[in-house]
Structures are given as C-alpha cells and as structure tokens.
Amino acid sequence: MSETGKMYKREEAVYPAENSTGIAAKIKRIIFSFRPEEFIAVVAFFPMAYLTIKAYLYFKSQGHIPNVFRGDMQRLIAVVIIILIAYIVTRIRYNSSILSFLRDMLPFGYCLAIYTNLHDTVHFANPNDIHDSLIAIDQWLFGVQPCVWSQQFIKPWLTEIFSFCYMVFFLFAPVVAVVLYFKKKKREFRETLVTVILCFYCGYLLYVLFPAAPPRLTLAHLYSVGFDGTPLASIANQVISVLPRESRCAFPSLHSAVTLLSLIFAWKYTRITFWLMLPFCLGLFISTVYLRHHYVIDIFAGWALAIPVFIFVPRFDRWWQKQIARYSPRNRIKF
C-alpha cells in the first residue's frame, strides 16, 4: 500500500453521525454530503455570478456589451448546468465507473470556468491595482523589465514553441491525473486533482486581493517587437485581443503554480510522465515572461503558492473525507 493509502486508511475508522439530531448536525450533513472541491465550487458560484452579472449590466447600461462579457454570461449558464449535473450525480447511488469519473472531473471543469470569468471581471470586485508595485519589484530584482529585455530574443520559431507550451497549460494536471486513474491509483489520482483544483481557488482569492494587469498591457509602450506572423502566436493574439483591458489576473501566476504542482505529483507518482512533461513545463515558465503575460515576481509568487498547497491540501482533504464518513457515509469515496 502506498504512503498516501496508509494515511487515508489511518483516518477511516470514524463513528457515523448521520442520524444525529439538531440544527448543527443537519447543517454538517448537508455540507459533508459534498466533497471539498464540490462544496467550494458551490460557495464560489455566488460571487462569480454576482461579478459576471454586475459586469454585464454595467456594459449594457453603457449601450454596448463586449463579446467577452456575453461569453461570460454564457459560461455562467454552463456552470449552472454543471452544478446541477454534479448535484444529481452526488445524490444518486451508482456503481458506474463512468459516473464516478464524471464526478471526479466535473469540479475541474467548473474551476476553469470560474478562472475565465474572474479573469474578465475581477476589476469590478477590487479596483485597487498593484501592478505598479510588481513592476518596481522586477526592476529592483533585475535592473530591467524582463518582459521588455527578453524581446531581443524574439524569433518566430521560439514564439511558436513558447505559444504552444503556454496554450497546453490546462492539460498538464489532467494528464497526470488521468495517467494515475488508468494505472488504478485512485487515491493518488484524487490527491492530484483535488490539490490542483483547490490551488486554483486559492489563486482566485489572491487575484481579488491583489489585482494586477499583465505586462502586455502595462508595459505596452516599451515594446518594439511584436509576435505577429506565426500561426500559434496569431491565434493567441486573436484570443488576447478580445480580452478586456480591465483584465487583472496576473498575480500570482496560476500557470506557474499549477504547472509546478503537476510536475511535483508526476515526480511523486508517475516518473515517466514527469520526464515527458518537463520540457513543456519549463517552456511554460519561460513563456509567461517571453509572451508578456506575467512579471517574474508573479512566477515566484505562483511557486510560493504551490508549495503550501501541496503540503496542506491533501491533509485538508483527508480531514474532510473523515467528516464525510461521519456525517454522510453513503458519499464516502471508495478506493
């Protein structure tokens, strides 16, 4: 049995309290009928919906609704559908491996929808930008602005490589998780997935607390070389061109945080996957600056976020599973 399995095993002996009476017990039964990533998703839905609707109504009152905010409303509807599907799946008894896998993966899709909407609307939650401070920190650390300095190395073939590495970011964690799933390492699969999902939510909170525009916007007047002319870069530029200039999700770099987590779990549980992913992950770290999406301090902050998340989220999940076993035994995860 793996070390992860032993840790879960030690915490499985609990006394059910599903028939306890009292308001507190009833509330706990409701809360712990969900997995932690599901409960946090439900809680996060309300501020996400508020900000999305607020942004939509603001631009509607101005007489023009940008396409990006129309898309946010469509994603909001999609998220409601995902939540309903997840709720139905959690409430039915099933032995189907497909339904089980669906329940495992749905929260990841949901947190990505949150990421996209928050990317567009965070300025409606907190208008107090910190990007001037981030620019000053990079200048103090390096004596230059790395995003500006790096433009001397821009070449079409490099831009294509880094654009590809940046665009496949959302695949890193699912690839590790799916490899573990098909290797029948269900505990390790869950540990990887739930840690990455909760890392996203920690990052979202930091986005709201520390709103910062990316250097592609704040330092635009300093760039003398563009990325036009290569296929992937052109696609990326078209995507970026529809983003609002109020985008404030630079600090910390969740690309860096989640990619580092994916590498750590790959190293821990599936070493071959680690070596296959490593070149693309290293390319992503470089691409965040090369493509002007992040300041270097954003990358450091992303790595700093990933380490405590890696340490504490699995412990938190084991505690939550213990509460599920106590208050809602029928929803226990079977490994």
Steps between C-alpha positions, in 0.01 A plus 500: 500500500630845412577759766198700384280194542632438850422858603143466375467159667604631840216753487221271380390374843233753596161479663209591272286791612254499210206453737601773745236759576528875537552786260881481510495131414257558212720778360805276523316220322422739214853639481673164525278338243729687259867445437712806588553604139124471438404704805753773420367506144147562626620775735713661228208502259324788673778765484585384147136539394476838671812637328398359163150648515635829637746534211235404245248753632767772518587469133134463408433833670781649288322390184756242388573154638842368389498144369723385784231588756231335290721192516525538878121484528493190281762335723292595803209305354734210421626503859143478631449194280826346627394559861163336437665201337748472786216526753304222328809279484572554870144412596460173313643165594722374223748228428591633159868583452395759239279688748771476762758644260251772397455603862877510545561718194204741498643728775812552288293623206302722732807666652630575150172675420543704818855586389382631164218711643710637785772591251250738339320637805744522793530879458133528592584341838815695583622799296816551710771383262847392616673459164710814552649330806565181303678702230711666767591164657611355166705813434662473844575129457642512148582863421279469190148398412545131403205508259655793315856366522397163358369649174856491363462120483169496314514267201204346313601142586549588868167677510329190358662272759416725794148566373439126481636444853280777635188382320520140626519613864152368582604149394788449744302416815230293322770299320665407830162422658379287207826304491453419868136410442583246231781361714228425760654744748169652607628658823792663321268606215272673749787658695638652181169628369361647822831672581512667160134605520542657844819671380290670233257626763782631720632684195157648427486646849844654452391645165223689676723611788789606273361603159773560245494551126751293300813658349362462147267786603696703753830503307355510148664837429846347550474215248655542158465140377172315451399135470307519173558265209506153658191274512476429873602852599235639267235282663617609845493866397145464369393349833676772698354774281147422622599511867402817685773746579373481858644147528661479845612140551879521485595446865576226584566302184266202522664367185820470702331371816293227335781397267738458794236297686453280194874437484520421872220244482642351181840463670335348807273248329582455131862577423474429125224759468721748685783468248259521205338816638814673625609670173151643444473616862838673486387659175188625674696665782711688245202579278318689775765773477596460133135537394450790748224335702676530837764686695775279641376568853168344392684177423675502837165562671343212307774262613467631856128423486551150360721375786262555797208384285689176427567452872169597656220428248539118514484522880190716476343252258568208733336693785199575277470134399492412869207741545322346201541157657352637822211710370423357155640145474320425172715766332833356612754458223576137436860435406 
